[in-house]
Amino acid sequence: RSDHYNFAKHGIPSIFFFNGVHEDYHKPTDTEDKIHYELLEKRARLAFYLAWELANREERIKVDKQQENTKP
């Protein structure tokens, strides 16, 4: 589970960004030299602007109330 899980579980809107797994995911070989900084900057800006827009909407976004242990 990710950090957003407990927020979503309690109906608190959350955003989860994930770019997928890779060969070094969660391994000691997942080192900083493999970071693509230009892509990281673009993704960070996307996350910021999306969160900013959602947080400053006139109306709150709707929260999907999926049952725990069910798949979409």
Residue frames as qw, qx, qy, qz and C-alpha x, y, z in Angstrom:
[[0.000, 0.887, 0.461, 0.000, 0.00, 0.00, 0.00],
 [0.391, 0.448, -0.016, 0.804, 1.03, 3.54, -0.60],
 [0.150, -0.114, -0.441, 0.878, 0.95, 6.58, 1.69],
 [0.347, -0.113, -0.194, -0.911, -2.34, 7.75, 0.22],
 [0.400, -0.221, -0.874, -0.167, -4.22, 4.61, 1.26],
 [0.227, -0.422, -0.715, 0.508, -5.32, 5.64, 4.75],
 [0.156, 0.269, 0.032, -0.950, -6.50, 9.04, 3.53],
 [0.431, 0.010, -0.604, -0.671, -8.60, 7.45, 0.80],
 [0.341, -0.229, -0.905, 0.113, -9.85, 4.77, 3.21],
 [0.110, -0.500, -0.587, 0.628, -11.37, 7.52, 5.36],
 [0.282, 0.801, 0.521, 0.089, -12.91, 9.44, 2.46],
 [0.172, -0.814, 0.138, 0.537, -10.22, 12.11, 2.32],
 [0.709, 0.705, -0.012, -0.020, -9.47, 12.98, -1.30],
 [0.545, -0.566, 0.486, 0.382, -5.99, 11.93, -2.32],
 [0.626, 0.700, -0.277, -0.203, -3.90, 11.82, -5.44],
 [0.781, -0.321, 0.498, 0.198, -1.66, 8.89, -6.23],
 [0.511, 0.750, -0.367, -0.204, 1.01, 9.21, -8.91],
 [0.741, -0.311, 0.578, 0.141, 3.00, 6.15, -9.87],
 [0.413, 0.676, -0.444, -0.420, 5.21, 5.70, -12.89],
 [0.945, 0.161, -0.245, -0.147, 5.42, 1.94, -12.61],
 [0.786, -0.488, 0.332, 0.184, 8.02, -0.54, -11.51],
 [0.503, 0.751, -0.426, -0.033, 11.44, -0.92, -13.05],
 [0.805, 0.204, -0.520, 0.203, 14.35, -3.32, -12.83],
 [0.362, 0.219, -0.573, 0.702, 15.79, -1.65, -9.71],
 [0.474, -0.568, -0.145, -0.657, 12.48, -0.88, -7.92],
 [0.722, -0.606, 0.157, -0.296, 12.89, -1.26, -4.13],
 [0.938, 0.019, -0.104, 0.331, 16.37, -2.73, -4.49],
 [0.519, -0.647, 0.110, 0.548, 19.78, -1.47, -3.33],
 [0.468, 0.089, 0.485, 0.733, 20.57, -0.83, -7.00],
 [0.079, 0.846, 0.461, 0.256, 17.82, 1.84, -7.14],
 [0.502, -0.384, -0.096, 0.769, 20.32, 4.67, -6.86],
 [0.109, 0.818, 0.178, -0.536, 20.13, 8.38, -7.58],
 [0.138, -0.402, 0.585, 0.691, 22.23, 8.14, -10.73],
 [0.157, 0.298, 0.878, 0.341, 19.21, 6.56, -12.43],
 [0.136, 0.722, 0.478, -0.482, 16.96, 9.57, -11.82],
 [0.333, 0.449, 0.452, 0.695, 15.91, 11.44, -14.95],
 [0.168, -0.401, -0.378, 0.817, 15.81, 14.93, -13.47],
 [0.192, 0.051, -0.310, -0.930, 14.12, 16.67, -16.38],
 [0.465, -0.308, -0.737, -0.382, 11.31, 14.11, -16.34],
 [0.383, -0.404, -0.677, 0.482, 11.13, 14.33, -12.54],
 [0.018, -0.227, -0.124, 0.966, 10.70, 18.10, -12.79],
 [0.358, -0.105, -0.509, -0.776, 7.88, 17.74, -15.34],
 [0.510, -0.364, -0.775, -0.084, 6.08, 15.16, -13.20],
 [0.294, -0.352, -0.535, 0.709, 6.50, 17.25, -10.05],
 [0.140, 0.109, -0.087, -0.980, 5.03, 20.28, -11.83],
 [0.457, -0.224, -0.671, -0.540, 2.12, 18.18, -13.08],
 [0.466, -0.401, -0.747, 0.253, 1.41, 16.89, -9.56],
 [0.161, -0.277, -0.321, 0.891, 1.65, 20.40, -8.10],
 [0.248, 0.035, -0.252, -0.935, -0.63, 22.05, -10.64],
 [0.492, -0.289, -0.742, -0.351, -3.18, 19.25, -10.51],
 [0.412, -0.412, -0.677, 0.449, -3.28, 19.32, -6.70],
 [0.055, -0.198, -0.135, 0.969, -3.48, 23.13, -6.73],
 [0.357, -0.111, -0.460, -0.805, -6.42, 23.11, -9.15],
 [0.530, -0.353, -0.761, -0.126, -8.26, 20.43, -7.24],
 [0.370, -0.353, -0.573, 0.640, -7.69, 22.09, -3.86],
 [0.011, 0.285, 0.095, -0.954, -8.95, 25.46, -5.10],
 [0.123, -0.344, -0.754, -0.545, -12.11, 24.34, -6.87],
 [0.417, -0.299, 0.056, -0.856, -15.42, 25.94, -5.96],
 [0.891, -0.201, -0.001, -0.407, -16.91, 22.50, -5.36],
 [0.463, -0.477, 0.747, -0.023, -15.20, 19.57, -3.70],
 [0.428, 0.282, -0.767, -0.386, -14.38, 16.67, -5.99],
 [0.893, -0.188, -0.024, -0.407, -16.42, 13.50, -5.60],
 [0.194, -0.493, 0.841, -0.107, -14.74, 10.64, -3.81],
 [0.712, 0.058, -0.627, -0.312, -15.20, 7.14, -5.14],
 [0.569, -0.438, 0.528, -0.453, -16.31, 4.96, -2.26],
 [0.699, 0.242, -0.656, -0.152, -14.94, 1.62, -3.38],
 [0.872, -0.455, 0.047, -0.172, -15.31, -1.21, -0.91],
 [0.202, -0.680, 0.705, 0.018, -12.08, -2.44, 0.64],
 [0.447, -0.169, 0.873, 0.102, -10.75, -5.69, -0.86],
 [0.660, 0.584, 0.465, -0.089, -12.64, -5.20, -4.12],
 [0.419, -0.109, 0.466, 0.772, -11.19, -4.51, -7.52],
 [0.293, 0.473, -0.009, -0.831, -12.46, -1.78, -9.84]]
